[in-house]
């Protein structure tokens, strides 16, 4: 999550062109947590408020304000899609940060491309996000395949002959296939 703070600042800088005209720039943050009594959620919301304050200092003339909209997606594909549409229609967002998992990021990322809305995730690692289907999607972390290749390269560079790898059973995605291919 903390990779999201610099990302929000980057989106703010990206939107500096809008500052010439003034107004409000809405940025949405999609995360799967609806319960704000959970300490992590409270900390995330506090961090977003601090970032919003910093973004609002970008315009020395104070003609432009930034509004960060926190939208829980509740670990649901339907809620993730609904969050995108609500933010696009009701809040006229310039960009979206999130979601937490690749599977919940995918519906909004596809729609973001269709509506020319920038979207970035600090945790979505699915290789599909590197395809041309996601022209307006950016990520702050390497893809699953890239992570697997990096781990295998590291193991080889250390000259290790054996490595124990723990992963969930049935894990046929993520870094595991990349590691198997590097034998």
Kinemage of the C-alpha trace (Angstrom):
@kinemage 1
@onewidth
@group {chain A} dominant
@subgroup {mainchain}
@vectorlist {calphas} color= white
{ca unk a 1} P 0.000 0.000 0.000
{ca unk a 2} L 2.734 2.472 0.847
{ca unk a 3} L 3.891 2.394 -2.762
{ca unk a 4} L 0.563 4.055 -3.480
{ca unk a 5} L 1.544 7.315 -1.752
{ca unk a 6} L 4.278 8.180 -4.296
{ca unk a 7} L 1.921 6.988 -7.007
{ca unk a 8} L -0.741 9.473 -5.919
{ca unk a 9} L 1.852 12.216 -5.949
{ca unk a 10} L 2.899 11.131 -9.447
{ca unk a 11} L -0.727 11.243 -10.617
{ca unk a 12} L -0.980 14.674 -9.067
{ca unk a 13} L 2.064 15.873 -10.970
{ca unk a 14} L 0.714 14.278 -14.141
{ca unk a 15} L -2.452 16.273 -13.748
{ca unk a 16} L -0.602 19.568 -13.383
{ca unk a 17} L -1.693 20.426 -16.928
{ca unk a 18} L -5.221 20.684 -15.601
{ca unk a 19} L -4.115 23.198 -12.982
{ca unk a 20} L -3.839 25.901 -15.622
{ca unk a 21} L -7.615 25.814 -15.869
{ca unk a 22} L -8.318 25.340 -12.182
{ca unk a 23} L -11.063 23.222 -10.674
{ca unk a 24} L -11.134 19.931 -8.827
{ca unk a 25} L -9.190 16.840 -9.830
{ca unk a 26} L -10.737 13.648 -8.489
{ca unk a 27} L -8.560 10.583 -7.896
{ca unk a 28} L -10.122 7.321 -6.695
{ca unk a 29} L -8.502 4.653 -4.534
{ca unk a 30} L -10.033 1.175 -4.784
{ca unk a 31} L -9.197 -1.215 -1.958
{ca unk a 32} L -11.019 -4.329 -0.766
{ca unk a 33} L -11.594 -3.113 2.783
{ca unk a 34} L -14.966 -1.732 3.758
{ca unk a 35} L -14.615 -2.021 7.528
{ca unk a 36} L -12.969 1.227 8.636
{ca unk a 37} L -12.651 -0.057 12.212
{ca unk a 38} L -9.784 -2.320 11.051
{ca unk a 39} L -6.582 -0.515 11.994
{ca unk a 40} L -4.951 -0.986 8.568
{ca unk a 41} L -7.924 0.614 6.846
{ca unk a 42} L -7.863 3.535 9.262
{ca unk a 43} L -4.134 3.990 8.628
{ca unk a 44} L -4.642 3.848 4.877
{ca unk a 45} L -7.398 6.456 5.049
{ca unk a 46} L -5.197 8.692 7.232
{ca unk a 47} L -2.331 8.356 4.743
{ca unk a 48} L -4.675 9.266 1.888
{ca unk a 49} L -5.776 12.398 3.747
{ca unk a 50} L -2.135 13.412 4.205
{ca unk a 51} L -1.421 12.836 0.512
{ca unk a 52} L -4.487 14.857 -0.427
{ca unk a 53} L -3.190 17.756 1.674
{ca unk a 54} L 0.197 17.538 -0.073
{ca unk a 55} L -1.401 17.379 -3.510
{ca unk a 56} L -3.396 20.500 -2.767
{ca unk a 57} L -0.123 22.358 -2.163
{ca unk a 58} L 1.000 21.709 -5.758
{ca unk a 59} L -0.919 24.680 -7.122
{ca unk a 60} L 0.616 27.826 -5.616
{ca unk a 61} L -2.395 29.891 -6.755
{ca unk a 62} L -4.857 27.507 -5.053
{ca unk a 63} L -7.085 27.422 -8.142
{ca unk a 64} L -7.000 23.629 -8.303
{ca unk a 65} L -7.865 21.176 -5.570
{ca unk a 66} L -7.383 17.444 -5.419
{ca unk a 67} L -10.022 15.158 -4.023
{ca unk a 68} L -9.116 11.566 -3.141
{ca unk a 69} L -12.111 9.255 -3.089
{ca unk a 70} L -11.735 6.010 -1.140
{ca unk a 71} L -13.949 3.273 -2.569
{ca unk a 72} L -14.077 -0.180 -0.938
{ca unk a 73} L -14.487 -3.070 -3.362
{ca unk a 74} L -15.177 -5.745 -0.729
{ca unk a 75} L -13.218 -8.555 -2.473
{ca unk a 76} L -15.931 -8.826 -5.103
{ca unk a 77} L -15.683 -8.594 -8.891
{ca unk a 78} L -19.131 -7.017 -9.061
{ca unk a 79} L -18.189 -4.448 -6.412
{ca unk a 80} L -14.908 -3.665 -8.211
{ca unk a 81} L -16.758 -3.034 -11.459
{ca unk a 82} L -19.432 -1.027 -9.673
{ca unk a 83} L -16.775 1.050 -7.899
{ca unk a 84} L -15.259 1.977 -11.249
{ca unk a 85} L -18.602 3.030 -12.717
{ca unk a 86} L -19.622 4.987 -9.631
{ca unk a 87} L -16.317 6.845 -9.578
{ca unk a 88} L -16.440 7.514 -13.324
{ca unk a 89} L -20.045 8.692 -13.412
{ca unk a 90} L -20.538 10.315 -10.009
{ca unk a 91} L -17.038 11.623 -9.338
{ca unk a 92} L -15.605 12.184 -12.831
{ca unk a 93} L -12.237 10.744 -11.801
{ca unk a 94} L -9.014 11.465 -13.666
{ca unk a 95} L -7.271 8.382 -12.302
{ca unk a 96} L -7.788 5.309 -10.150
{ca unk a 97} L -5.390 3.561 -7.784
{ca unk a 98} L -6.011 -0.090 -6.994
{ca unk a 99} L -7.310 -2.666 -6.506
{ca unk a 100} L -5.344 -4.899 -4.150
{ca unk a 101} L -5.503 -8.184 -6.094
{ca unk a 102} L -5.023 -8.659 -9.830
{ca unk a 103} L -8.379 -10.420 -10.182
{ca unk a 104} L -10.270 -7.443 -8.757
{ca unk a 105} L -8.162 -4.917 -10.661
{ca unk a 106} L -8.848 -6.508 -14.036
{ca unk a 107} L -12.493 -5.456 -14.605
{ca unk a 108} L -11.821 -1.830 -13.733
{ca unk a 109} L -8.545 -1.761 -15.705
{ca unk a 110} L -10.306 -2.969 -18.865
{ca unk a 111} L -13.035 -0.385 -18.435
{ca unk a 112} L -10.496 2.325 -17.624
{ca unk a 113} L -8.878 1.729 -21.016
{ca unk a 114} L -12.261 1.998 -22.730
{ca unk a 115} L -12.994 5.349 -21.007
{ca unk a 116} L -9.404 6.702 -21.221
{ca unk a 117} L -9.034 6.836 -17.447
{ca unk a 118} L -5.598 6.181 -15.994
{ca unk a 119} L -5.329 3.341 -13.518
{ca unk a 120} L -2.385 2.090 -11.499
{ca unk a 121} L -1.914 -0.657 -8.946
{ca unk a 122} L 0.843 -1.193 -6.457
{ca unk a 123} L 0.077 -4.888 -6.123
{ca unk a 124} L -1.518 -6.291 -9.318
{ca unk a 125} L 1.076 -8.630 -10.836
{ca unk a 126} L -0.864 -10.542 -13.508
{ca unk a 127} L 1.096 -10.730 -16.777
{ca unk a 128} L -2.026 -9.798 -18.759
{ca unk a 129} L -1.715 -6.207 -17.572
{ca unk a 130} L 1.337 -5.853 -19.852
{ca unk a 131} L -0.779 -6.442 -22.976
{ca unk a 132} L -2.195 -3.778 -25.284
{ca unk a 133} L -5.648 -4.429 -23.814
{ca unk a 134} L -4.630 -2.293 -20.829
{ca unk a 135} L -3.308 0.881 -22.464
{ca unk a 136} L -4.174 3.130 -19.525
{ca unk a 137} L -2.991 0.723 -16.807
{ca unk a 138} L 0.308 1.076 -14.966
{ca unk a 139} L 1.737 -0.890 -12.095
{ca unk a 140} L 4.303 -0.188 -9.421
{ca unk a 141} L 5.480 -3.815 -9.120
{ca unk a 142} L 6.929 -6.333 -11.554
{ca unk a 143} L 4.720 -8.904 -13.247
{ca unk a 144} L 4.527 -12.464 -11.922
{ca unk a 145} L 6.772 -13.783 -14.677
{ca unk a 146} L 9.368 -11.064 -14.122
{ca unk a 147} L 9.422 -11.805 -10.396
{ca unk a 148} L 9.891 -15.529 -11.048
{ca unk a 149} L 12.703 -14.915 -13.511
{ca unk a 150} L 14.394 -12.550 -11.060
{ca unk a 151} L 14.182 -15.090 -8.225
{ca unk a 152} L 15.535 -17.889 -10.448
{ca unk a 153} L 18.353 -15.641 -11.674
{ca unk a 154} L 19.253 -14.784 -8.088
{ca unk a 155} L 19.331 -18.466 -7.100
{ca unk a 156} L 21.599 -19.260 -10.069
{ca unk a 157} L 23.889 -16.288 -9.396
{ca unk a 158} L 24.450 -17.446 -5.814
{ca unk a 159} L 25.310 -20.879 -7.130
{ca unk a 160} L 22.742 -22.563 -4.950
{ca unk a 161} L 22.054 -26.151 -5.912
{ca unk a 162} L 18.904 -26.589 -3.816
{ca unk a 163} L 16.137 -24.226 -2.855
{ca unk a 164} L 12.983 -24.953 -0.925
{ca unk a 165} L 10.003 -23.117 -2.269
{ca unk a 166} L 6.791 -22.841 -0.297
{ca unk a 167} L 3.631 -21.985 -2.180
{ca unk a 168} L -0.056 -22.856 -1.943
{ca unk a 169} L -1.197 -26.063 -3.587
{ca unk a 170} L -2.969 -25.556 -6.863
{ca unk a 171} L -0.882 -22.436 -7.512
{ca unk a 172} L -0.645 -22.520 -11.290
{ca unk a 173} L -0.200 -18.794 -11.693
{ca unk a 174} L 2.116 -16.162 -10.323
{ca unk a 175} L 5.830 -16.671 -9.965
{ca unk a 176} L 5.720 -20.492 -9.623
{ca unk a 177} L 5.538 -21.370 -13.384
{ca unk a 178} L 8.414 -18.960 -14.080
{ca unk a 179} L 10.566 -20.666 -11.492
{ca unk a 180} L 9.791 -24.137 -12.875
{ca unk a 181} L 10.777 -22.999 -16.377
{ca unk a 182} L 14.199 -21.855 -15.159
{ca unk a 183} L 15.442 -25.372 -14.162
